[in-house]
Amino acid sequence: MNVKSKKVGRVSTQRCRISVLWPGLLLASSLAAGPKPDQLERLGQELTPVGAERAGNADGSIPPWTGGIAEPPAGYLAGDRHSDPFAADAPLYQVTAANMAGYRAWLSPGQQAMLARYPDSYYLTVYPSRRSAAFPERIYRMTAENGRTGRLTEQGEGVAGVAEGFPFPFPENALELIWNHKLKYKGTGSVRQRNLVAPTAGGAYTLIRVRTETLGRYFQPGATLESIDNILLYLRQEILSPARLAGTRLLVHESLNQALQPRQAWTYNPGRRRVLRAPNVAYDHSSTATDGLAVSDMLDMFNGATDRFDWRLAGRRELLVPYNAYRAHSDQLTYDELVQAGHLNPKHMRYERHRVWVVEATLKDGTRHIHPRRTYYLDEDSYQVVLIDHYDAADQIWRFSEAHAINYYEVPTFWSTIEVHHDLVARRYAAYGLDNQDQVAGFDRQLSPANFRPQALRSR
């Protein structure tokens, strides 16, 4: 592949843009929206740098985007806990089972099912909407370049002509939106304490302490097709406690194009002292230590291959969604104060009204997944999936997922601090990402690819 110098706007590159192709396959015409260089000027006018509508809504309940939180507050030092920039906000109202009929237009079916399932304990406290999402200037520049050249390949299972930033700042179909979520900037190298609880129906729980390291190859400055070798990111996960699980490790090489090369995964069991391939760590395989309450492709709300589903863009709407969850992220909060029967303590959760993209995923004929249908709701300012409604074989709500996100303003990036996956039938949930009593995550760690080799799983 030849490398040519190409100037796009003010950015000049001497490298190949990432383009992973699969010979002999054609992109379905319904997906082939293609590059939109004629729309780039919109990113500096009516759209934000990632393609969201810059203006607020008609009644003012959603304000204009004015840049988000682009830098830390005064006095912030690397490693500090993230203080709440909106701590002085007073609640506007609460949505409960008793009054939800008046707010139904702003609630997903999953939220309505939760309110009905837990009428005496679950509610949504709604605060003023704060469009805090922001990303580095480099990501904005590369997103603009991607708008000039980016396209889907292989029935949407790959991307071409993109690098570093959001691939599709002018999304026109469901898979472009899902790829925006998958390729949302998450830092070049992160180390996060992602503790997990899966309480019983009565609320009893054991804190499962999990350390997660991620090396984002796609996000590296100057990334090329040759340098990333079709690897979107490396992920290494280790359970630190309790003792019965301690030392269990998982390694994932996540492919940028899973039609060309599916993800590769390995596990290490300390009892057997062996590293084993784990090809089933995908789709609806039960997620580690969640007691069957979540499956592999629910991590980060959605990850992995999209090929088992037909994807449809169902438009945009305004919803009450978890947002700016600094209170739930606070180190002043203990896990006993946060974890309770049925759901996390709603006293510590914040909801705001935001515009979201709505994406429907329906299982293809001849494939299998425990959830034949799902609805994903993506925040327009970050493409973070913030809510998911999961349906069963009878097309009834079975599970409901929420991502409680914050702006990690030292990066900046907008990402979940806690993911919660509810099973409405079992009246249980798995909450992943609790870090209130641990060191704050770092997103610019210089991690070595050697740490993400299968043989490295035998050592810490």
DANOR-V745559 format. One line per field, one symbol per residue. phi: phi as a letter, one per 20 degrees, with the letter a starting at -180 (. if undefined). psi: psi as a letter, one per 20 degrees, with the letter a starting at -180 (. if undefined). burial: b if it has 24 or more other ideal C-beta (glycine too) atoms within 12 Angstrom, else e. A space follows every 50 residues. Layout:
phi->???
psi->???
burial->???
This chain:
phi->.eddfbdcmeddccbfefbddcgnddfgffdffmfcffdgfffdcedffd offfffefenfdefedpmeebffgnfcgnffffefcfefefeaddcffdf gfdgfdcfgffffffffcfecdbdeddgfceefbbfgffffffffffecf becllnebcbmcameffcfcfcbfffffffffdffcnfbcccedfcccff feofbdfdecdcdcdeffefgmgcgffelmdfbdcccceeafgfdgnfcc ccdeffceffbfgdbcccdffelcecfcfefaldfgfgmelmebdgeefm mbbnfdfecedcedocbececfalefffefeedefffeebfnafffgddc ccebecedcddcfffndcafdfbbcdcdgfecmffdbbdddefemdgdcb ccdedcefffeebdbfebdcdedffflcbddcofbgdcfffddcfeeegf fdegffffcf
psi->pqpqpppocjppqlrpqpooqoqiqqpphiimgrqmhijhhhhjeiqrij jqphqarhjjhorqpjianiqqrpipqpiqqoqoikhipqqgrqprhhjh hijhhjprhgghhghhhmhiiprpoprqpomipqrqhghgghggghhhiq rqrmkjirqqkqpgaphnimpirghhghhhghjppjqhpqoqomqqqmqr hiipqppoppppppoohhippjprghhiljogqqppppphqrhiipipqp ppopqhoihgorqpqqqpohgilqpqqmijmrckppqpjjkjiqrgjipk gprbqjiiqpppojaqrproqpqllhghiqiiprhhhhprphrqoihjqp qrpqpqqppppppqpjrqqinhqqppopphiijpohqpppqahjkqpgqp qqooqroniifqqorqhpppopohgilrqpppipkhkrqqqpjkqnqphh ikqhhiiiq.
burial->eeeeeeebeebebebbbbbbbbeeeebeeebebbbbeeebeebeeebbbb bbbbebeeeeebbebeebbbeeeeeeeeeebbbbbbeeeeeeebbbbeeb eebeebbbbbbbbbbebbeeebbbbbbbbbbbbbbbebbbbbbbbbbbbb bbbbbbbbbbbbbbbbbbbbbbbbbbbbbbbbbbbbbbbbbbbbbbbbbe eeeebebbbbbbbbbbbbbbbbbbbeebebbbbbbbbbbbeeeebebbbb bbbbbbbbbbebbbbbbbeeeeeeeeebeebbbbbebbbbbebbbbbbbb bbbbbbbbbbbbbbeebbbbbbbbbbbbbbbebebeebbbebbbbbebbb bbbbbbbbbbbbbeeeeebbbbbbbbbbbbbbbbbbbbbbbeeeeebbbb bbbbbbbbbbbbbbbbbbbbbbbbeeebbbbbbbbbebebbbbbeebeee bbebeebeee
